[in-house]
Amino acid sequence: MRLSSKTLTIILNLLLGAAWAATLIGAVSALMHYSTSQGWLYALATMLIWALPGLVAIVLLEYLIRGFERHEEALRQSRLLKEILHELRQRRSE
């Protein structure tokens, strides 16, 4: 991911890494906690439930990143369109 603001890129990457870590920690801790006492099916279901907050955070952060990228692309396109319009007006006046 490359955004124009380096600090924003660093912050979003750190948050995304923390969300992945929370997902992994939640899944592994649920698996370790419930694998011996209630059975594997219950452990897998609990693992999914404990990993769910991290997965939601990942999806939200990815959506936010894509929104920033779309915004920057729209700004680039607007700048190019303005340059094209300026050149066309100059040619028309000549």
matplotlib code that plots the C-alpha trace (Angstrom):
import matplotlib.pyplot as plt

x = [0.0, 1.4, -0.5, 0.7, 1.0, 3.7, 2.5, -1.0, 0.5, 2.5, -0.4, -2.7, -0.1, 0.4, -3.3, -3.6, -0.8, -2.4, -5.7, -4.0, -2.2, -5.5, -7.1, -4.2, -4.1, -7.8, -7.9, -4.9, -6.0, -9.5, -8.1, -5.7, -8.3, -11.2, -9.4, -9.0, -12.2, -15.2, -14.0, -12.6, -15.8, -16.6, -13.0, -13.1, -16.4, -15.0, -11.9, -13.9, -15.9, -12.8, -11.1, -14.2, -13.4, -9.9, -11.4, -13.9, -11.1, -9.1, -12.1, -12.8, -9.1, -8.9, -12.1, -10.6, -7.3, -9.1, -11.2, -8.0, -6.6, -9.7, -9.6, -6.0, -6.8, -9.7, -7.4, -4.9, -7.5, -9.0, -5.5, -5.0, -8.4, -7.7, -4.4, -6.1, -8.8, -6.1, -4.2, -7.4, -8.3, -4.9, -5.1, -8.5, -7.3, -4.4]
y = [0.0, 3.4, 6.4, 10.0, 10.5, 8.4, 8.8, 7.7, 4.7, 3.7, 4.1, 2.1, -0.7, -0.8, -1.0, -3.7, -5.7, -5.3, -6.6, -9.7, -10.3, -10.0, -12.5, -15.0, -14.6, -15.0, -18.1, -19.8, -19.1, -20.4, -23.5, -24.1, -23.4, -25.5, -28.3, -30.6, -30.1, -29.9, -31.5, -30.4, -29.2, -26.9, -25.7, -24.8, -23.0, -21.0, -20.3, -18.7, -16.6, -15.4, -14.5, -12.6, -9.2, -9.2, -10.2, -7.4, -5.0, -6.3, -5.9, -2.3, -1.3, -2.7, -0.9, 2.4, 1.8, 1.2, 4.4, 6.5, 4.9, 5.7, 9.3, 9.8, 8.3, 10.6, 13.6, 12.4, 12.1, 15.5, 17.1, 15.4, 16.4, 20.0, 19.9, 18.4, 21.1, 23.8, 22.5, 22.3, 25.9, 27.1, 25.3, 26.7, 30.3, 30.0]
z = [0.0, -1.0, 0.1, -0.4, 3.4, 4.8, 8.4, 7.4, 5.7, 8.7, 11.1, 8.9, 8.5, 12.3, 12.9, 10.3, 11.9, 15.3, 13.9, 12.4, 15.7, 17.6, 15.2, 15.6, 19.4, 19.7, 17.5, 19.1, 22.7, 22.0, 20.4, 23.3, 26.0, 24.6, 22.7, 25.6, 27.6, 25.2, 21.9, 18.6, 17.0, 20.0, 19.9, 16.2, 16.7, 19.7, 17.7, 15.0, 17.5, 19.3, 16.0, 14.7, 16.2, 14.6, 11.3, 11.4, 12.2, 9.2, 6.9, 8.1, 7.8, 4.3, 3.3, 4.7, 2.8, -0.4, 0.2, 0.6, -2.6, -4.6, -3.3, -4.3, -7.7, -8.2, -7.3, -9.9, -12.6, -11.8, -12.1, -15.4, -16.7, -15.7, -17.6, -20.7, -20.6, -20.2, -23.2, -25.3, -24.4, -25.4, -28.8, -29.4, -28.7, -31.2]

ax = plt.figure().add_subplot(projection="3d")
ax.plot(x, y, z, "-o")
ax.set_aspect("equal")
plt.show()
